[in-house]
């Protein structure tokens, strides 16, 4: 198979598994980096080379844990799902990431920041994100018809994982 065929097969496999477009792009970037590292097609890279590459990501390169986990998932997907290789070392467990407590602003601090936003549209978008708990991508995709003032909810369409959901709409936010 050529590199183009392998890439196409990988894309098709990812689509069949229902991976998000952003995940597909990230996986392709990871596989491209692996291929570039060895200057050869991924299907020509040996098990030992892949293992050494994973060690390289941790040691000299100093990859962040989350980045390493995504690269590992991409490599696993390629070799196990697309190429059908049963490489035992790919069963390695990922190191747990330390989840510290997030920095949470007080309500007063948030409203102080929002007051600094001069453009009305931007301020309203940020207010909606804050009061309704929306992601940036969700707020960007909102349409007027997604605001249900009768039920006091905001309908979030095609949210993370291609799921629709509704979130409560505070009266104060609707008034604005």
N, C-alpha and C positions, 0 to 999 in steps of 0.2 A: 504494500500500500504506500501511496505517496503521503507526504506531510499534509497536503490539502485534504486527501481522503480521510486521514486520521483525525484531522481537526473537525471535518464535517461529521464524522461518526461520533466523536466526543460531544459535539453540539446536539446532535440528534438524541444521544443517550441522556444528556442532561435535560432536554425538553421532555423526553419520555418519563423521566423521574420527577418532572414538575418543579425543577429548580428555578428560582426567580432569575430574571434577566441579569440583575446585578451580580448574583452569585455565579452565573454562567461566565460573565465577563471576568470576574475575579479569578475563577478557576482557570480560564484560558490564559490569563496573565501569569499565573503560577506555573502552568505547564510550559509556557513560552520561556520563562526564566530558567526552568530546569533544562530545557533543550539548549538554550543559549550558553548555559554554564558548561555543558559538555560538547557544544558545537556539533550536535547530531540530533536526529529525530528521536522523540521519546520512546518509540518502540524498539530502538536500537540501543537503548541505555540498559545496562545490566542491573540486576538486583543490588549488587554491592555498590555500584555507582549511586543508585538512588539512596541507599542507606548513608553513604558518605556525604551526599548532598544535604540530607536532613541534619546530619551532624554539623556540617558547614553552616547551615542556617542558624543553628544555636550558638556555636562557638565563635569562629572568626567574625561572622556577619553580625551576630548579636541581635537576631530577630526578636521582636516583641512576641510574647506568648500567643496572643490572639492571632497575629500574622502567621506564626508558625502553625497554629492549629488549622487555619484556612489552607495554607500551602499543603499540609499533610492530608487534609480532606480532599483537596484537588488531586493530589498524587494517588491517593487511595482510589478515588473514583476512576481515574484514567486506567490504572493498572488492573484493578479488580473488575470494574463494571465494563469498561470499553474494550480492554485487551484480554480480559478473562484470566489474568495471572494470579495464582494463589501463592503470593509471597508472604510467608509467615511473619516476617518482621513488620509488615504493615499493620499487624494486629496490636502494635504497641499502644499503650494507653497514653493519652495526653496528660501532661502535668496540669494539675489544678491551678487555675488563675486565682490570685488573691483578690478578693472582692472587699475593698475597703468601703467605709461609709462615704456616701456622696456628699458633696458640699451643697447644702440646701439653703437658699436665700429665704429670709423672712418675707412675709407678705409686704411689709413696708418697703423693704429693699427692692422687691420686684416692681411695685408700683412706682417707686422713685426712678427706677431704670426706664419703665414704660413712659413716664412723663418726659423723659429726655428725647424720645422719638418724635421728631417734628412732622414727618409725613403721615397724614391721617390714615392712608391705606396700610402702611407698614405698621403703625401703632395698632390698628384694628386686627391685623393678622396676628401680631404678637400677643395681643390681649386674648384672642380666640384660642391661640395655642396654649397660653397659660391657664385660662379659666376652664377650658374644656379638655386639657391634657392631650393636645394633638401633636403629632410629629410634624416637622417642617414640610415634608412631602405631602402629608394629609391636608395641611392648611393651604398649601399652594394649589391643590386640586379641588378645593371647595368651590361650589357654585351656589348661587343665591337659592336655588330650589332645594339645596341640601339642608337649609335651615328651616326646621319645622317649628314655627312659633306657637302653633296650637298645642303640640305635645311637649314643647320646650326641650327639644333635642336637636342635635346636629347629626346628620347622617354622613358617616365617613365611608365612602365607596372605595373598593379595591385597596383596602388598608394592607398592612403587612400580612403576607401570606395570602394575598388576593381575597381577603375576607371583608365583608361589609360589617359595619357596626354602628351603633348609635351611642352618643355620649350626651349627658345632661347639659342643657344650655342654661346658665344662670341668667336670671331676669336682668341683672345689671349689664351683662354683656349684650343681651338682646336690645336693651334700651340704647346702648351706644351705637 
